[in-house]
Amino acid sequence: MKPFPISFWSNIGMKDLVPDAPAMWRDLGITLAMSPGYGPDDKNELKALLDGSARLGIRVILRDYRTHWRKLTELGEDGYRALFAEALADFGSHPAVYGFFTGDEPDAKSAADAFRAMKIQGEMAPHLVAYLNLLPWFDWIAPRIGAKSLVEYLDRVVEEGNAKLLSYDCYVQMQAEFDGRDSYFENLRGYYLATKKHGVPFMNIALSCGHYRYKCPDKYELQWQLCTSVAHGAGAVSWYVIQLPGISDNYRNAPINQFGERTPAFYEMSEVNRIFNSHCGQIISGLKIDECYHVGRAFGGMPLFEPFGNVAEVESNDDVPLIFSRFRDAEGRTYYIVCCNSATETTYVSITMRPGVSLERCVFGNRFVKIGNHSDPVGAKEVRRGETAGIWLSPGYLALLREVNEVG
């Protein structure tokens, strides 16, 4: 089993890296790093960084000075291919390399070159992933990205770029002065549907560092962003950002501060990332989403839960909203994720399956045990009639379940 890919956005240079950065990444629970930006004089330092990452089993996205789509715009396709061939010769065969950075947030004028650069990378390095990050979707953004809908846009990325991974960043869920959950989930819905349609995984870059009018997420808000992404089928989650190279506007409370020191936010993120992968992330990394519903209250155009397949009922205590999704593994076995869709409230979840179907629950260590209903010892939460499984969920967290005795 492979760990679930947990990454971060890098906006630093090689000179800003803390000593033994791979060990810091490991301690933070990072399994897919993004390198600092580097130039031709940094080759030896980058090789050492990749060697250290490989020893710890961490893959790396390379921010190479030769691979941005702007080089294609500047030099044409032949020139871009020549530069990418140089980057491949330098680092493309290193076992730690996941892929090369293609650029960030192309607009309508640059999209064609960005997608073409991605496709060229895929042709020349089919063993790697060309990494291009996209703009999030909002109602007003269509003219900027050059598409009438998110569906149209992601179809184009896959078809023109031959994308192996879809990536975007969205932080409105951490906007301090308004409720951005509908926009947050509208994006998750669009990428979930694109994954189902095209079979291409997606990465959600979530917020870990307060800036502008975005607040500083606490531990449960980090947990909520990670788990809600996974519950919608995300194949990877990334954090913006983990290290501050200096004073920049009002950026604050990153896991690594301007002195290269670990802050209290470091330990909160480390706990969230490492517990997730040690609990169930290794199993989830091998699953593909099939269906996704919101329970109690639907956000961002997601469908409200109704019985489907072998699932007869899903209920949450005290009207705390949930996400309930069905997944399959490579052998076709059925799994479910139920996620508490609140970053502040706990809830008791009651799940009722069709007759003849029971559930196992993934517990710490990525292993499954039999699960039954659960009642509060003081009687506040009694087992409900027909209940197959009762589960307590902490704010923003999830449970991974597996069907046994399948029927239908």
C-alpha atoms as a printed R data frame, in Angstrom:
    type eleno elety resid chain resno       x       y       z
1   ATOM     1    CA   MET     A     1   0.000   0.000   0.000
2   ATOM     2    CA   LYS     A     2   1.180   3.505  -0.822
3   ATOM     3    CA   PRO     A     3   0.524   6.535   1.389
4   ATOM     4    CA   PHE     A     4  -2.098   9.017   0.309
5   ATOM     5    CA   PRO     A     5  -0.354  11.906  -1.509
6   ATOM     6    CA   ILE     A     6  -0.190  14.940   0.790
7   ATOM     7    CA   SER     A     7   1.736  17.798  -0.761
8   ATOM     8    CA   PHE     A     8   2.373  21.529  -0.415
9   ATOM     9    CA   TRP     A     9   2.770  24.567  -2.645
10  ATOM    10    CA   SER     A    10   6.310  25.943  -2.771
11  ATOM    11    CA   ASN     A    11   6.988  29.644  -3.243
12  ATOM    12    CA   ILE     A    12  10.583  29.688  -1.977
13  ATOM    13    CA   GLY     A    13  14.041  29.442  -3.519
14  ATOM    14    CA   MET     A    14  16.799  26.945  -2.786
15  ATOM    15    CA   LYS     A    15  18.518  29.378  -0.438
16  ATOM    16    CA   ASP     A    16  15.413  29.468   1.792
17  ATOM    17    CA   LEU     A    17  15.264  25.722   2.462
18  ATOM    18    CA   VAL     A    18  15.698  24.629   6.049
19  ATOM    19    CA   PRO     A    19  18.552  22.172   6.721
20  ATOM    20    CA   ASP     A    20  17.602  18.575   5.943
21  ATOM    21    CA   ALA     A    21  14.302  19.599   4.356
22  ATOM    22    CA   PRO     A    22  13.239  15.998   3.556
23  ATOM    23    CA   ALA     A    23  13.289  15.175   7.281
24  ATOM    24    CA   MET     A    24  11.139  18.244   7.933
25  ATOM    25    CA   TRP     A    25   8.712  17.135   5.222
26  ATOM    26    CA   ARG     A    26   8.541  13.649   6.743
27  ATOM    27    CA   ASP     A    27   7.869  15.071  10.198
28  ATOM    28    CA   LEU     A    28   5.088  17.214   8.741
29  ATOM    29    CA   GLY     A    29   3.443  14.183   7.131
30  ATOM    30    CA   ILE     A    30   4.275  15.231   3.567
31  ATOM    31    CA   THR     A    31   4.464  12.362   1.071
32  ATOM    32    CA   LEU     A    32   4.639  14.408  -2.169
33  ATOM    33    CA   ALA     A    33   6.845  17.504  -1.953
34  ATOM    34    CA   MET     A    34   7.252  20.451  -4.296
35  ATOM    35    CA   SER     A    35  10.826  21.603  -4.735
36  ATOM    36    CA   PRO     A    36  11.907  25.202  -4.363
37  ATOM    37    CA   GLY     A    37  12.447  27.100  -7.550
38  ATOM    38    CA   TYR     A    38  15.967  26.430  -8.800
39  ATOM    39    CA   GLY     A    39  18.344  27.474 -11.530
40  ATOM    40    CA   PRO     A    40  21.360  26.052 -13.380
41  ATOM    41    CA   ASP     A    41  23.707  26.760 -10.438
42  ATOM    42    CA   ASP     A    42  21.616  24.659  -8.017
43  ATOM    43    CA   LYS     A    43  22.109  21.258  -9.649
44  ATOM    44    CA   ASN     A    44  24.212  19.694  -6.891
45  ATOM    45    CA   GLU     A    45  21.980  21.004  -4.109
46  ATOM    46    CA   LEU     A    46  18.880  19.712  -5.872
47  ATOM    47    CA   LYS     A    47  20.454  16.288  -6.419
48  ATOM    48    CA   ALA     A    48  21.178  16.077  -2.677
49  ATOM    49    CA   LEU     A    49  17.574  17.119  -1.932
50  ATOM    50    CA   LEU     A    50  16.228  14.391  -4.217
51  ATOM    51    CA   ASP     A    51  18.543  11.766  -2.717
52  ATOM    52    CA   GLY     A    52  17.355  12.652   0.776
53  ATOM    53    CA   SER     A    53  13.732  12.533  -0.339
54  ATOM    54    CA   ALA     A    54  14.166   9.127  -1.975
55  ATOM    55    CA   ARG     A    55  15.605   7.697   1.239
56  ATOM    56    CA   LEU     A    56  12.424   8.722   3.059
57  ATOM    57    CA   GLY     A    57  10.031   7.589   0.320
58  ATOM    58    CA   ILE     A    58   8.969  11.140  -0.591
59  ATOM    59    CA   ARG     A    59   8.258  11.993  -4.240
60  ATOM    60    CA   VAL     A    60   9.005  15.495  -5.533
61  ATOM    61    CA   ILE     A    61   7.451  17.856  -8.107
62  ATOM    62    CA   LEU     A    62  10.314  19.853  -9.623
63  ATOM    63    CA   ARG     A    63  10.007  23.613 -10.167
64  ATOM    64    CA   ASP     A    64  12.562  23.600 -12.960
65  ATOM    65    CA   TYR     A    65  13.478  26.877 -14.655
66  ATOM    66    CA   ARG     A    66  13.137  25.217 -18.077
67  ATOM    67    CA   THR     A    67   9.676  23.641 -17.937
68  ATOM    68    CA   HIS     A    68   7.143  26.466 -17.447
69  ATOM    69    CA   TRP     A    69   4.679  26.966 -20.312
70  ATOM    70    CA   ARG     A    70   6.057  30.489 -20.795
71  ATOM    71    CA   LYS     A    71   9.174  28.890 -22.295
72  ATOM    72    CA   LEU     A    72   6.898  27.358 -24.937
73  ATOM    73    CA   THR     A    73   5.346  30.769 -25.622
74  ATOM    74    CA   GLU     A    74   8.793  32.329 -25.856
75  ATOM    75    CA   LEU     A    75  10.696  29.679 -27.829
76  ATOM    76    CA   GLY     A    76   8.067  27.694 -29.698
77  ATOM    77    CA   GLU     A    77   7.505  23.952 -29.538
78  ATOM    78    CA   ASP     A    78  10.962  22.908 -30.765
79  ATOM    79    CA   GLY     A    79  12.679  25.187 -28.292
80  ATOM    80    CA   TYR     A    80  10.504  23.940 -25.446
81  ATOM    81    CA   ARG     A    81  11.185  20.310 -26.323
82  ATOM    82    CA   ALA     A    82  14.917  21.006 -26.290
83  ATOM    83    CA   LEU     A    83  14.738  22.618 -22.835
84  ATOM    84    CA   PHE     A    84  12.557  19.855 -21.441
85  ATOM    85    CA   ALA     A    85  14.987  17.264 -22.806
86  ATOM    86    CA   GLU     A    86  17.736  18.991 -20.799
87  ATOM    87    CA   ALA     A    87  15.644  18.876 -17.610
88  ATOM    88    CA   LEU     A    88  14.873  15.211 -18.213
89  ATOM    89    CA   ALA     A    89  18.532  14.392 -18.736
90  ATOM    90    CA   ASP     A    90  19.416  16.113 -15.457
91  ATOM    91    CA   PHE     A    91  16.691  14.743 -13.178
92  ATOM    92    CA   GLY     A    92  14.046  12.728 -15.043
93  ATOM    93    CA   SER     A    93  15.387   9.315 -14.070
94  ATOM    94    CA   HIS     A    94  15.789  10.058 -10.365
95  ATOM    95    CA   PRO     A    95  13.513   7.764  -8.314
96  ATOM    96    CA   ALA     A    96  12.207  10.652  -6.202
97  ATOM    97    CA   VAL     A    97  10.951  12.681  -9.166
98  ATOM    98    CA   TYR     A    98   7.172  12.702  -9.584
99  ATOM    99    CA   GLY     A    99   7.079  15.200 -12.421
100 ATOM   100    CA   PHE     A   100   7.910  18.708 -13.562
101 ATOM   101    CA   PHE     A   101   6.075  21.955 -12.888
102 ATOM   102    CA   THR     A   102   4.300  23.332 -15.973
103 ATOM   103    CA   GLY     A   103   2.901  26.527 -14.446
104 ATOM   104    CA   ASP     A   104   0.193  28.082 -12.323
105 ATOM   105    CA   GLU     A   105  -3.281  29.382 -13.124
106 ATOM   106    CA   PRO     A   106  -3.181  29.922 -16.906
107 ATOM   107    CA   ASP     A   107  -5.757  32.407 -18.171
108 ATOM   108    CA   ALA     A   108  -7.642  32.406 -21.466
109 ATOM   109    CA   LYS     A   109  -4.671  33.864 -23.375
110 ATOM   110    CA   SER     A   110  -2.130  31.361 -22.041
111 ATOM   111    CA   ALA     A   111  -4.275  28.231 -21.707
112 ATOM   112    CA   ALA     A   112  -3.427  26.781 -25.126
113 ATOM   113    CA   ASP     A   113   0.320  27.028 -24.479
114 ATOM   114    CA   ALA     A   114  -0.067  25.682 -20.938
115 ATOM   115    CA   PHE     A   115  -2.015  22.640 -22.117
116 ATOM   116    CA   ARG     A   116   0.386  22.093 -25.021
117 ATOM   117    CA   ALA     A   117   3.381  22.192 -22.677
118 ATOM   118    CA   MET     A   118   1.665  19.649 -20.442
119 ATOM   119    CA   LYS     A   119   1.050  17.366 -23.406
120 ATOM   120    CA   ILE     A   120   4.658  17.639 -24.613
121 ATOM   121    CA   GLN     A   121   5.917  16.677 -21.170
122 ATOM   122    CA   GLY     A   122   3.620  13.655 -21.194
123 ATOM   123    CA   GLU     A   123   4.877  12.583 -24.614
124 ATOM   124    CA   MET     A   124   8.543  12.951 -23.714
125 ATOM   125    CA   ALA     A   125   8.284  11.574 -20.162
126 ATOM   126    CA   PRO     A   126   5.356   9.142 -19.960
127 ATOM   127    CA   HIS     A   127   6.699   7.814 -16.638
128 ATOM   128    CA   LEU     A   128   6.236  11.236 -14.995
129 ATOM   129    CA   VAL     A   129   3.334  13.597 -14.279
130 ATOM   130    CA   ALA     A   130   3.263  17.058 -15.865
131 ATOM   131    CA   TYR     A   131   2.042  19.285 -13.049
132 ATOM   132    CA   LEU     A   132  -0.124  22.277 -13.972
133 ATOM   133    CA   ASN     A   133  -2.205  24.107 -11.391
134 ATOM   134    CA   LEU     A   134  -5.535  25.641 -12.472
135 ATOM   135    CA   LEU     A   135  -7.692  28.500 -11.299
136 ATOM   136    CA   PRO     A   136 -10.686  27.714  -9.079
137 ATOM   137    CA   TRP     A   137 -14.137  28.167 -10.540
138 ATOM   138    CA   PHE     A   138 -16.430  31.069  -9.639
139 ATOM   139    CA   ASP     A   139 -19.466  32.411 -11.483
140 ATOM   140    CA   TRP     A   140 -17.551  35.526 -12.574
141 ATOM   141    CA   ILE     A   141 -14.378  33.785 -13.761
142 ATOM   142    CA   ALA     A   142 -15.551  32.348 -17.103
143 ATOM   143    CA   PRO     A   143 -14.087  35.159 -19.265
144 ATOM   144    CA   ARG     A   144 -10.767  34.944 -17.443
145 ATOM   145    CA   ILE     A   145 -10.289  31.224 -18.063
146 ATOM   146    CA   GLY     A   146 -11.959  31.185 -21.469
147 ATOM   147    CA   ALA     A   147 -14.669  28.593 -20.760
148 ATOM   148    CA   LYS     A   148 -18.394  28.844 -20.090
149 ATOM   149    CA   SER     A   149 -18.372  26.227 -17.346
150 ATOM   150    CA   LEU     A   150 -16.026  24.217 -15.168
151 ATOM   151    CA   VAL     A   151 -17.073  21.070 -17.040
152 ATOM   152    CA   GLU     A   152 -16.064  22.607 -20.368
153 ATOM   153    CA   TYR     A   153 -12.775  23.844 -18.896
154 ATOM   154    CA   LEU     A   154 -11.730  20.511 -17.377
155 ATOM   155    CA   ASP     A   155 -12.724  18.643 -20.546
156 ATOM   156    CA   ARG     A   156 -10.349  20.913 -22.419
157 ATOM   157    CA   VAL     A   157  -7.494  20.369 -19.928
158 ATOM   158    CA   VAL     A   158  -7.812  16.603 -20.278
159 ATOM   159    CA   GLU     A   159  -8.270  16.587 -24.049
160 ATOM   160    CA   GLU     A   160  -5.674  19.220 -25.026
161 ATOM   161    CA   GLY     A   161  -3.189  18.554 -22.241
162 ATOM   162    CA   ASN     A   162  -3.622  14.801 -21.950
163 ATOM   163    CA   ALA     A   163  -3.573  15.498 -18.225
164 ATOM   164    CA   LYS     A   164  -2.653  12.767 -15.753
165 ATOM   165    CA   LEU     A   165  -3.565  14.965 -12.786
166 ATOM   166    CA   LEU     A   166  -5.981  17.889 -12.379
167 ATOM   167    CA   SER     A   167  -4.943  20.432  -9.754
168 ATOM   168    CA   TYR     A   168  -6.505  23.642  -8.470
169 ATOM   169    CA   ASP     A   169  -6.385  25.875  -5.390
170 ATOM   170    CA   CYS     A   170  -9.404  27.207  -3.504
171 ATOM   171    CA   TYR     A   171  -9.358  29.171  -0.240
172 ATOM   172    CA   VAL     A   172 -12.796  30.830  -0.004
173 ATOM   173    CA   GLN     A   173 -13.798  28.251   2.608
174 ATOM   174    CA   MET     A   174 -11.413  30.093   4.964
175 ATOM   175    CA   GLN     A   175 -12.674  33.589   4.095
176 ATOM   176    CA   ALA     A   176 -13.258  35.340   7.388
177 ATOM   177    CA   GLU     A   177 -16.172  37.631   6.533
178 ATOM   178    CA   PHE     A   178 -18.507  35.369   4.559
179 ATOM   179    CA   ASP     A   179 -19.511  31.747   4.190
180 ATOM   180    CA   GLY     A   180 -17.625  30.365   1.193
181 ATOM   181    CA   ARG     A   181 -18.715  26.758   1.553
182 ATOM   182    CA   ASP     A   182 -20.923  26.737  -1.547
183 ATOM   183    CA   SER     A   183 -18.044  27.885  -3.755
184 ATOM   184    CA   TYR     A   184 -15.672  25.447  -2.081
185 ATOM   185    CA   PHE     A   185 -17.987  22.511  -2.691
186 ATOM   186    CA   GLU     A   186 -18.929  23.664  -6.186
187 ATOM   187    CA   ASN     A   187 -15.276  23.225  -7.106
188 ATOM   188    CA   LEU     A   188 -15.036  19.862  -5.387
189 ATOM   189    CA   ARG     A   189 -18.183  18.769  -7.215
190 ATOM   190    CA   GLY     A   190 -16.742  19.783 -10.600
191 ATOM   191    CA   TYR     A   191 -13.477  17.950 -10.056
192 ATOM   192    CA   TYR     A   192 -15.224  14.882  -8.620
193 ATOM   193    CA   LEU     A   193 -17.363  14.685 -11.764
194 ATOM   194    CA   ALA     A   194 -14.292  15.185 -13.988
195 ATOM   195    CA   THR     A   195 -12.533  12.315 -12.200
196 ATOM   196    CA   LYS     A   196 -15.539  10.072 -12.796
197 ATOM   197    CA   LYS     A   197 -15.828  11.140 -16.443
198 ATOM   198    CA   HIS     A   198 -12.178  11.003 -17.467
199 ATOM   199    CA   GLY     A   199 -10.591   8.686 -14.917
200 ATOM   200    CA   VAL     A   200  -8.041  11.404 -14.074
201 ATOM   201    CA   PRO     A   201  -7.345  12.058 -10.367
202 ATOM   202    CA   PHE     A   202  -7.438  15.545  -8.914
203 ATOM   203    CA   MET     A   203  -5.525  17.489  -6.269
204 ATOM   204    CA   ASN     A   204  -7.154  20.152  -4.120
205 ATOM   205    CA   ILE     A   205  -4.760  22.786  -2.765
206 ATOM   206    CA   ALA     A   206  -6.293  23.848   0.540
207 ATOM   207    CA   LEU     A   207  -5.344  26.671   2.893
208 ATOM   208    CA   SER     A   208  -2.864  26.288   5.749
209 ATOM   209    CA   CYS     A   209  -1.471  29.823   6.003
210 ATOM   210    CA   GLY     A   210  -3.537  32.901   6.769
211 ATOM   211    CA   HIS     A   211  -3.148  35.819   4.364
212 ATOM   212    CA   TYR     A   212  -5.160  38.664   2.863
213 ATOM   213    CA   ARG     A   213  -8.620  38.155   4.385
214 ATOM   214    CA   TYR     A   214  -8.208  34.413   4.780
215 ATOM   215    CA   LYS     A   215  -8.016  33.328   8.396
216 ATOM   216    CA   CYS     A   216  -5.404  31.042   9.927
217 ATOM   217    CA   PRO     A   217  -6.959  27.552   9.972
218 ATOM   218    CA   ASP     A   218  -6.934  25.674  13.262
219 ATOM   219    CA   LYS     A   219  -6.340  21.935  13.516
220 ATOM   220    CA   TYR     A   220  -9.963  20.993  12.907
221 ATOM   221    CA   GLU     A   221 -10.227  23.307   9.913
222 ATOM   222    CA   LEU     A   222  -7.148  21.629   8.449
223 ATOM   223    CA   GLN     A   223  -8.748  18.255   9.139
224 ATOM   224    CA   TRP     A   224 -12.039  19.372   7.580
225 ATOM   225    CA   GLN     A   225 -10.333  20.578   4.376
226 ATOM   226    CA   LEU     A   226  -8.324  17.363   4.021
227 ATOM   227    CA   CYS     A   227 -11.204  14.992   4.709
228 ATOM   228    CA   THR     A   228 -13.891  16.797   2.715
229 ATOM   229    CA   SER     A   229 -11.521  16.757  -0.275
230 ATOM   230    CA   VAL     A   230 -10.923  13.026   0.126
231 ATOM   231    CA   ALA     A   231 -14.645  12.358   0.585
232 ATOM   232    CA   HIS     A   232 -15.253  13.937  -2.844
233 ATOM   233    CA   GLY     A   233 -12.683  11.675  -4.456
234 ATOM   234    CA   ALA     A   234  -9.526  13.796  -4.364
235 ATOM   235    CA   GLY     A   235  -6.486  11.732  -5.333
236 ATOM   236    CA   ALA     A   236  -4.160  14.155  -3.520
237 ATOM   237    CA   VAL     A   237  -4.336  17.147  -1.197
238 ATOM   238    CA   SER     A   238  -1.825  19.978  -1.044
239 ATOM   239    CA   TRP     A   239  -1.311  22.800   1.468
240 ATOM   240    CA   TYR     A   240  -0.751  26.482   0.737
241 ATOM   241    CA   VAL     A   241   1.830  27.056   2.175
242 ATOM   242    CA   ILE     A   242   4.139  25.387   4.694
243 ATOM   243    CA   GLN     A   243   7.073  27.827   4.790
244 ATOM   244    CA   LEU     A   244   7.376  31.611   4.747
245 ATOM   245    CA   PRO     A   245  10.616  32.882   3.191
246 ATOM   246    CA   GLY     A   246  10.189  36.425   4.527
247 ATOM   247    CA   ILE     A   247   7.624  39.097   5.315
248 ATOM   248    CA   SER     A   248   5.130  39.212   2.463
249 ATOM   249    CA   ASP     A   249   1.964  41.253   2.957
250 ATOM   250    CA   ASN     A   250   0.134  39.699   5.915
251 ATOM   251    CA   TYR     A   251   1.068  36.035   5.415
252 ATOM   252    CA   ARG     A   252   1.157  34.446   8.853
253 ATOM   253    CA   ASN     A   253   1.099  31.301  10.960
254 ATOM   254    CA   ALA     A   254   2.696  28.926   8.469
255 ATOM   255    CA   PRO     A   255   4.155  25.681   9.848
256 ATOM   256    CA   ILE     A   256   7.678  27.037   9.191
257 ATOM   257    CA   ASN     A   257   8.218  30.710   9.985
258 ATOM   258    CA   GLN     A   258  10.579  33.280   8.483
259 ATOM   259    CA   PHE     A   259  13.430  32.058  10.698
260 ATOM   260    CA   GLY     A   260  13.059  28.470   9.504
261 ATOM   261    CA   GLU     A   261  11.568  27.486  12.859
262 ATOM   262    CA   ARG     A   262   8.689  25.098  13.493
263 ATOM   263    CA   THR     A   263   5.644  26.942  14.800
264 ATOM   264    CA   PRO     A   264   2.648  25.558  16.749
265 ATOM   265    CA   ALA     A   265   0.909  25.268  13.363
266 ATOM   266    CA   PHE     A   266   3.589  22.766  12.330
267 ATOM   267    CA   TYR     A   267   2.549  20.300  15.002
268 ATOM   268    CA   GLU     A   268  -1.155  20.699  14.283
269 ATOM   269    CA   MET     A   269  -0.652  20.016  10.567
270 ATOM   270    CA   SER     A   270   1.743  17.162  11.326
271 ATOM   271    CA   GLU     A   271  -0.851  15.493  13.518
272 ATOM   272    CA   VAL     A   272  -3.599  15.885  10.912
273 ATOM   273    CA   ASN     A   273  -1.480  14.582   8.014
274 ATOM   274    CA   ARG     A   274   0.190  11.696   9.828
275 ATOM   275    CA   ILE     A   275  -2.896  10.445  11.627
276 ATOM   276    CA   PHE     A   276  -4.835  10.398   8.352
277 ATOM   277    CA   ASN     A   277  -2.258   8.283   6.525
278 ATOM   278    CA   SER     A   278  -1.624   6.025   9.521
279 ATOM   279    CA   HIS     A   279  -5.353   5.536  10.022
280 ATOM   280    CA   CYS     A   280  -6.786   4.976   6.527
281 ATOM   281    CA   GLY     A   281  -4.916   6.971   3.886
282 ATOM   282    CA   GLN     A   282  -2.984   4.008   2.546
283 ATOM   283    CA   ILE     A   283  -6.236   2.172   1.804
284 ATOM   284    CA   ILE     A   284  -7.887   5.270   0.323
285 ATOM   285    CA   SER     A   285  -4.957   5.851  -2.029
286 ATOM   286    CA   GLY     A   286  -5.981   2.659  -3.868
287 ATOM   287    CA   LEU     A   287  -9.686   3.526  -4.223
288 ATOM   288    CA   LYS     A   288 -11.696   5.293  -6.918
289 ATOM   289    CA   ILE     A   289 -14.849   7.253  -6.198
290 ATOM   290    CA   ASP     A   290 -18.178   6.055  -7.559
291 ATOM   291    CA   GLU     A   291 -20.905   8.184  -5.929
292 ATOM   292    CA   CYS     A   292 -20.981  11.161  -3.571
293 ATOM   293    CA   TYR     A   293 -23.834  12.742  -1.613
294 ATOM   294    CA   HIS     A   294 -24.296  15.367   1.058
295 ATOM   295    CA   VAL     A   295 -26.444  14.446   4.054
296 ATOM   296    CA   GLY     A   296 -28.659  16.877   5.983
297 ATOM   297    CA   ARG     A   297 -27.637  19.929   3.949
298 ATOM   298    CA   ALA     A   298 -26.185  20.034   0.451
299 ATOM   299    CA   PHE     A   299 -23.584  22.616  -0.592
300 ATOM   300    CA   GLY     A   300 -22.288  23.718  -3.979
301 ATOM   301    CA   GLY     A   301 -24.845  21.847  -6.070
302 ATOM   302    CA   MET     A   302 -24.063  18.445  -4.588
303 ATOM   303    CA   PRO     A   303 -27.024  16.041  -4.497
304 ATOM   304    CA   LEU     A   304 -28.743  15.455  -1.189
305 ATOM   305    CA   PHE     A   305 -28.529  11.853  -0.003
306 ATOM   306    CA   GLU     A   306 -31.172   9.358  -1.015
307 ATOM   307    CA   PRO     A   307 -30.979   5.570  -0.657
308 ATOM   308    CA   PHE     A   308 -28.796   3.925  -3.312
309 ATOM   309    CA   GLY     A   309 -27.282   0.507  -3.871
310 ATOM   310    CA   ASN     A   310 -27.075  -1.337  -0.557
311 ATOM   311    CA   VAL     A   311 -27.364   1.832   1.544
312 ATOM   312    CA   ALA     A   312 -30.831   2.289   3.007
313 ATOM   313    CA   GLU     A   313 -30.292   5.241   5.348
314 ATOM   314    CA   VAL     A   314 -27.619   7.628   6.659
315 ATOM   315    CA   GLU     A   315 -28.464   9.964   9.532
316 ATOM   316    CA   SER     A   316 -26.543  12.482  11.617
317 ATOM   317    CA   ASN     A   317 -27.274  13.644  15.135
318 ATOM   318    CA   ASP     A   318 -28.316  17.220  15.838
319 ATOM   319    CA   ASP     A   319 -28.530  18.088  12.121
320 ATOM   320    CA   VAL     A   320 -24.727  18.135  11.697
321 ATOM   321    CA   PRO     A   321 -24.175  17.800   7.920
322 ATOM   322    CA   LEU     A   322 -22.303  14.841   6.451
323 ATOM   323    CA   ILE     A   323 -20.702  13.692   3.210
324 ATOM   324    CA   PHE     A   324 -21.328  10.087   2.199
325 ATOM   325    CA   SER     A   325 -19.458   8.537  -0.731
326 ATOM   326    CA   ARG     A   326 -19.057   5.131  -2.330
327 ATOM   327    CA   PHE     A   327 -15.683   3.914  -3.637
328 ATOM   328    CA   ARG     A   328 -14.325   0.800  -5.374
329 ATOM   329    CA   ASP     A   329 -10.922  -0.845  -5.235
330 ATOM   330    CA   ALA     A   330  -9.090  -2.521  -8.124
331 ATOM   331    CA   GLU     A   331 -10.893  -5.804  -7.409
332 ATOM   332    CA   GLY     A   332 -14.307  -4.151  -7.427
333 ATOM   333    CA   ARG     A   333 -14.940  -4.310  -3.672
334 ATOM   334    CA   THR     A   334 -17.203  -1.611  -2.260
335 ATOM   335    CA   TYR     A   335 -16.112   0.975   0.312
336 ATOM   336    CA   TYR     A   336 -17.752   4.029   1.831
337 ATOM   337    CA   ILE     A   337 -16.488   7.244   3.341
338 ATOM   338    CA   VAL     A   338 -18.674   9.121   5.781
339 ATOM   339    CA   CYS     A   339 -17.320  12.542   6.737
340 ATOM   340    CA   CYS     A   340 -18.462  15.066   9.322
341 ATOM   341    CA   ASN     A   341 -19.039  18.202   7.255
342 ATOM   342    CA   SER     A   342 -18.473  20.589  10.134
343 ATOM   343    CA   ALA     A   343 -15.151  21.917  11.403
344 ATOM   344    CA   THR     A   344 -16.602  22.704  14.832
345 ATOM   345    CA   GLU     A   345 -19.123  19.987  15.775
346 ATOM   346    CA   THR     A   346 -18.947  16.290  16.546
347 ATOM   347    CA   THR     A   347 -21.728  13.958  15.514
348 ATOM   348    CA   TYR     A   348 -23.076  10.457  15.879
349 ATOM   349    CA   VAL     A   349 -23.758   8.816  12.498
350 ATOM   350    CA   SER     A   350 -26.287   6.056  12.020
351 ATOM   351    CA   ILE     A   351 -25.972   3.908   8.865
352 ATOM   352    CA   THR     A   352 -28.542   1.326   7.824
353 ATOM   353    CA   MET     A   353 -27.695  -1.163   5.064
354 ATOM   354    CA   ARG     A   354 -29.972  -3.472   3.101
355 ATOM   355    CA   PRO     A   355 -30.699  -6.855   4.686
356 ATOM   356    CA   GLY     A   356 -27.761  -9.237   4.361
357 ATOM   357    CA   VAL     A   357 -25.133  -6.519   4.110
358 ATOM   358    CA   SER     A   358 -22.834  -5.512   6.958
359 ATOM   359    CA   LEU     A   359 -19.871  -3.170   7.314
360 ATOM   360    CA   GLU     A   360 -16.276  -3.266   8.478
361 ATOM   361    CA   ARG     A   361 -14.481  -0.140   9.661
362 ATOM   362    CA   CYS     A   362 -10.892   0.863   8.941
363 ATOM   363    CA   VAL     A   363  -9.029   1.501  12.194
364 ATOM   364    CA   PHE     A   364  -5.586   2.850  12.998
365 ATOM   365    CA   GLY     A   365  -2.996   0.894  11.045
366 ATOM   366    CA   ASN     A   366  -5.028   0.751   7.805
367 ATOM   367    CA   ARG     A   367  -6.774  -2.459   8.844
368 ATOM   368    CA   PHE     A   368 -10.431  -3.409   8.994
369 ATOM   369    CA   VAL     A   369 -12.435  -4.746  11.926
370 ATOM   370    CA   LYS     A   370 -16.059  -5.720  12.301
371 ATOM   371    CA   ILE     A   371 -18.338  -2.867  13.241
372 ATOM   372    CA   GLY     A   372 -21.713  -2.847  14.884
373 ATOM   373    CA   ASN     A   373 -24.012  -0.243  16.337
374 ATOM   374    CA   HIS     A   374 -22.832   1.895  19.215
375 ATOM   375    CA   SER     A   375 -24.786   3.421  22.051
376 ATOM   376    CA   ASP     A   376 -23.721   6.143  24.443
377 ATOM   377    CA   PRO     A   377 -23.041   4.665  27.917
378 ATOM   378    CA   VAL     A   378 -25.234   7.313  29.540
379 ATOM   379    CA   GLY     A   379 -28.046   6.630  27.124
380 ATOM   380    CA   ALA     A   380 -27.952   9.922  25.253
381 ATOM   381    CA   LYS     A   381 -27.526   8.219  21.887
382 ATOM   382    CA   GLU     A   382 -29.480   5.007  21.701
383 ATOM   383    CA   VAL     A   383 -29.137   2.478  18.897
384 ATOM   384    CA   ARG     A   384 -31.723   3.205  16.228
385 ATOM   385    CA   ARG     A   385 -34.110   0.627  14.846
386 ATOM   386    CA   GLY     A   386 -32.590  -1.203  11.871
387 ATOM   387    CA   GLU     A   387 -29.177   0.421  12.386
388 ATOM   388    CA   THR     A   388 -26.240  -1.475  10.858
389 ATOM   389    CA   ALA     A   389 -23.497   0.742  12.264
390 ATOM   390    CA   GLY     A   390 -23.221   3.681  14.607
391 ATOM   391    CA   ILE     A   391 -20.120   5.865  14.414
392 ATOM   392    CA   TRP     A   392 -18.923   8.914  16.339
393 ATOM   393    CA   LEU     A   393 -17.045  11.453  14.186
394 ATOM   394    CA   SER     A   394 -14.903  14.349  15.358
395 ATOM   395    CA   PRO     A   395 -15.121  17.758  13.614
396 ATOM   396    CA   GLY     A   396 -14.193  17.440   9.964
397 ATOM   397    CA   TYR     A   397 -13.032  13.837  10.214
398 ATOM   398    CA   LEU     A   398 -14.098  10.747   8.308
399 ATOM   399    CA   ALA     A   399 -14.600   7.011   8.679
400 ATOM   400    CA   LEU     A   400 -13.677   4.496   5.973
401 ATOM   401    CA   LEU     A   401 -16.036   1.507   5.779
402 ATOM   402    CA   ARG     A   402 -16.040  -1.662   3.685
403 ATOM   403    CA   GLU     A   403 -18.979  -3.828   2.646
404 ATOM   404    CA   VAL     A   404 -19.070  -7.490   3.590
405 ATOM   405    CA   ASN     A   405 -21.641 -10.104   2.605
406 ATOM   406    CA   GLU     A   406 -22.437  -8.090  -0.501
407 ATOM   407    CA   VAL     A   407 -25.779  -8.596  -2.226
408 ATOM   408    CA   GLY     A   408 -27.353  -7.049  -5.293
